[in-house]
Amino acid sequence: MVESVPSQPTVAVLGTGIIGAPVARNLARAGFPVRAWNRTRAKAEALAADGVQVADTPAEAVAGAAIVLTVLKDGPAVLDAVKAAAPGLAEGTVWVQLSTVGDAVDELAAFAGGHGLVFVDAPVQGTRQPAEQGQLIVMAAGVPAVRNTVQPVFDTIGKRTLWVAEDGGTGAASRLKLVLNTWVVALTHGVGEALALAKGLGVDPRHFVDVVTGGPMDNGYFQGKSAAVLNGDYTTAFSVDNAEKDARLVLDAARRAGVRMDTVEAGRARFARASELGHGDKDMAAGYFASFDK
């Protein structure tokens, strides 16, 4: 007698941008029934070739889904999507928010509580390539009873899950993501400013990279962002405008905590300046251009 294999739960993915699209694709390839919605439908339609069912509305996407993932730009965008999805959300549905939302997580958790949803706060670390490779790092907070339900999803989209709290409503995972983004801002602008100074002083920037390579200051992020600048390849893994948004979320949280963040404040201004110069939709490595007048 052949044992039947339990079917995977249906997953709805709201938001199919740089992270959401590969998340939906990887889940479908792993055997999950996936429905996806995106505000611009054309961005979701490419997923149909991988077996993802494209929905016209958030409510259509989530109807009958056991797990709902939100992968959108910020807290207000996430809240708008789940409000639109509300007619299709059944009590007890597991809602996993993967976005970087900062303190807006409180409002999201309150919405979940008011609609009988099981809320899992699970922002991810990683950009386009890790998402495509299923190598994101998931920082999760949620009640222990739901972990077995969502872990197969996390194992599909990420290489590691760090459970940081037993209540998604505490915002513990989203706060951790802000701490990580503080480090990302510092690393990004450190590389960009060093290379900008090399240009200004007439130093061969490759000599700078050569000195760092293989030493204690070297890392994969340094290599990736320095290569982007040296090669003039700003294919977007995470955009300048999104990086500026994330820096603002860090600053907002820091002010409420009474913590000065001088480097992040300067970094936010650099991203904003790069955007004003026309680089907002490029990879965040294009913060490099903020060092020049034009």
C-alpha positions in Angstrom: 0.0 0.0 0.0 1.4 3.4 -1.0 1.1 6.1 1.6 -0.5 9.3 0.4 1.6 12.4 0.6 0.0 15.2 2.4 -0.7 18.2 0.2 1.0 21.5 0.8 -1.1 24.3 2.1 -2.2 27.0 -0.3 -0.1 30.2 0.0 -1.1 33.6 -1.1 1.7 36.1 -1.9 0.7 39.8 -1.9 3.4 41.7 -3.6 5.6 40.4 -6.4 8.5 42.8 -6.6 12.2 42.0 -6.3 11.7 39.8 -3.2 8.0 38.7 -3.6 8.4 37.3 -7.2 11.1 34.8 -6.4 9.4 33.9 -3.1 6.3 33.0 -5.0 8.2 31.2 -7.7 10.3 29.1 -5.3 7.2 28.1 -3.3 5.4 27.0 -6.5 8.4 25.0 -7.6 8.5 23.3 -4.2 5.0 22.1 -4.7 3.0 24.7 -2.8 -0.2 25.9 -4.5 0.5 29.6 -4.8 -1.8 32.5 -5.7 -0.1 35.9 -6.2 -1.4 39.5 -6.4 0.5 42.6 -7.3 -0.8 46.1 -7.7 0.6 46.2 -11.2 -0.7 42.9 -12.5 1.9 42.6 -15.3 4.6 42.1 -12.7 2.8 39.0 -11.4 1.8 37.5 -14.7 5.4 36.3 -15.4 4.9 33.9 -12.5 2.2 32.0 -14.3 4.8 30.0 -16.2 6.0 28.5 -12.9 2.5 27.5 -11.9 1.5 30.5 -9.8 -2.1 31.5 -10.1 -2.4 35.3 -10.6 -5.3 37.0 -8.9 -6.9 40.3 -9.8 -7.5 41.4 -6.2 -5.9 40.7 -2.8 -9.3 39.2 -1.6 -9.2 36.8 -4.5 -5.6 35.8 -3.8 -6.2 35.0 -0.1 -9.6 33.2 -0.4 -9.1 29.7 0.9 -5.3 30.2 1.5 -4.0 28.8 4.8 -1.0 31.1 4.7 -0.8 34.7 3.5 2.6 36.3 2.8 2.9 40.1 2.5 6.0 41.3 0.6 5.5 45.0 0.0 7.4 48.2 0.2 6.5 49.4 3.7 3.9 49.3 6.5 1.2 51.4 4.9 1.4 49.4 1.7 1.1 46.1 3.7 -1.8 47.4 5.7 -3.6 48.6 2.5 -3.2 45.2 1.0 -4.5 43.2 3.9 -7.4 45.6 4.3 -8.3 44.9 0.7 -7.8 41.2 1.3 -10.1 41.2 4.4 -13.2 39.9 2.6 -11.3 36.8 1.6 -9.5 36.2 5.0 -10.9 33.5 7.2 -10.5 33.5 10.9 -7.4 31.5 11.8 -5.5 32.3 8.6 -1.8 32.6 9.2 -0.5 35.9 8.1 3.3 36.2 7.6 4.6 39.6 7.0 8.0 39.5 5.3 8.4 43.3 4.7 10.5 45.9 6.4 7.9 47.9 8.2 9.6 49.3 11.3 7.2 50.4 14.0 4.2 50.0 11.7 4.3 46.4 12.9 2.2 47.4 15.9 -0.7 48.5 13.6 -0.3 45.4 11.5 -0.5 43.2 14.6 -3.5 45.1 15.8 -5.3 44.5 12.5 -4.5 40.8 12.7 -5.9 40.6 16.2 -9.0 42.3 15.2 -9.7 39.9 12.3 -8.8 36.7 14.1 -5.6 36.1 12.1 -2.5 34.4 13.4 0.3 37.0 12.9 3.9 36.1 12.3 6.3 39.0 12.0 9.1 37.7 9.7 11.2 40.3 7.9 13.9 38.8 5.7 17.6 39.7 5.2 18.7 39.5 1.6 18.0 41.1 -1.8 17.4 39.9 -5.3 20.0 37.1 -5.7 19.5 35.4 -2.3 15.7 35.6 -2.8 16.1 33.9 -6.2 18.3 31.2 -4.8 16.1 30.6 -1.7 18.9 31.8 0.5 17.2 34.6 2.5 17.6 34.8 6.3 14.2 34.8 8.0 13.9 36.6 11.3 10.6 35.4 12.8 8.4 36.1 15.8 5.2 34.1 16.3 3.4 31.8 18.7 5.1 28.3 19.0 1.9 26.6 17.8 2.3 28.1 14.3 5.9 27.3 13.7 5.4 23.9 12.3 3.0 25.4 9.8 5.2 28.1 8.5 8.6 26.5 8.8 8.3 24.6 5.5 7.6 27.9 3.8 10.7 29.5 5.5 12.8 26.5 4.6 11.8 27.0 1.0 12.5 30.7 0.7 15.5 30.9 3.1 18.6 29.2 4.2 18.1 29.9 7.9 15.3 30.9 10.3 16.0 32.7 13.5 13.0 32.7 15.9 13.4 35.7 18.1 10.2 35.9 20.0 7.0 33.9 20.8 4.6 36.7 19.9 4.6 38.4 16.5 2.9 41.4 18.0 5.9 42.3 20.0 7.7 43.6 16.9 10.9 41.9 18.0 11.7 40.6 14.5 11.0 44.0 12.9 13.2 45.7 15.4 16.0 43.3 14.7 15.7 44.1 11.0 16.2 47.8 11.8 19.4 47.0 13.6 20.6 45.0 10.5 19.7 47.8 8.2 21.8 50.2 10.2 24.8 48.1 9.4 23.8 47.9 5.7 23.7 51.7 5.5 27.1 52.0 7.0 28.6 49.3 4.7 27.0 50.7 1.5 28.2 54.3 2.1 31.6 53.2 3.4 32.3 51.5 0.1 30.8 54.3 -2.0 32.6 57.1 -0.3 36.0 55.3 -0.4 35.6 54.8 -4.1 34.5 58.4 -4.6 37.5 59.7 -2.8 39.8 57.5 -4.9 38.3 59.0 -8.0 38.7 62.5 -6.6 42.3 62.0 -5.6 43.3 60.2 -8.8 43.9 56.9 -7.0 43.2 53.7 -9.0 40.1 52.4 -7.2 41.1 48.8 -8.0 44.2 49.2 -5.8 41.9 50.1 -2.9 39.9 46.9 -3.6 43.0 44.8 -3.9 44.3 46.0 -0.5 41.1 45.1 1.2 40.6 41.8 -0.6 41.5 38.8 1.6 42.1 40.9 4.7 40.1 41.5 7.9 38.0 44.3 6.2 36.9 42.1 3.3 33.5 40.5 3.0 31.0 39.5 0.3 29.0 42.7 0.5 32.2 44.8 0.0 33.1 42.8 -3.1 29.6 43.0 -4.5 29.1 46.7 -4.0 32.6 47.7 -5.1 32.2 45.7 -8.2 28.9 47.4 -9.0 30.6 50.8 -8.8 33.8 49.8 -10.7 31.8 48.1 -13.5 29.1 50.8 -13.6 26.5 48.0 -13.2 23.7 49.2 -10.9 21.2 46.4 -11.7 18.8 46.7 -8.8 19.1 44.2 -6.0 17.7 46.8 -3.6 17.0 50.3 -4.8 18.3 53.6 -3.6 14.8 54.8 -2.9 14.0 51.7 -0.8 17.3 52.1 1.0 16.3 55.7 1.9 13.0 54.5 3.1 14.6 51.9 5.3 17.0 54.5 6.7 14.1 56.6 7.7 12.5 53.7 9.5 15.7 53.2 11.5 15.8 56.9 12.4 12.1 57.0 13.4 12.6 54.1 15.8 15.9 55.5 17.1 14.3 58.8 18.0 11.6 57.1 20.0 14.3 55.1 21.7 16.4 58.2 22.5 19.3 56.9 20.5 21.4 59.2 18.2 22.1 57.7 14.7 24.4 60.2 13.1 25.8 57.8 10.5 22.3 56.6 9.4 21.1 60.3 9.2 24.0 61.1 6.9 23.4 57.9 5.0 19.7 58.7 4.5 20.7 62.1 3.2 23.1 60.5 0.7 20.5 58.2 -0.6 18.1 61.1 -1.0 20.7 63.1 -2.8 21.5 60.2 -5.2 17.8 59.9 -5.9 17.5 63.6 -6.7 20.3 63.1 -9.1 18.2 60.5 -11.0 19.5 57.3 -9.5 16.5 56.4 -7.2 15.6 53.2 -9.1 19.1 51.9 -9.3 20.8 49.5 -6.9 21.6 51.1 -3.6 25.3 51.0 -4.5 24.4 54.1 -6.6 24.5 56.0 -3.4 28.1 56.5 -4.7 26.8 59.3 -6.9 25.9 61.4 -3.9 29.5 62.3 -3.6 29.4 64.3 -6.7 27.5 67.4 -7.8 26.2 65.8 -11.0 
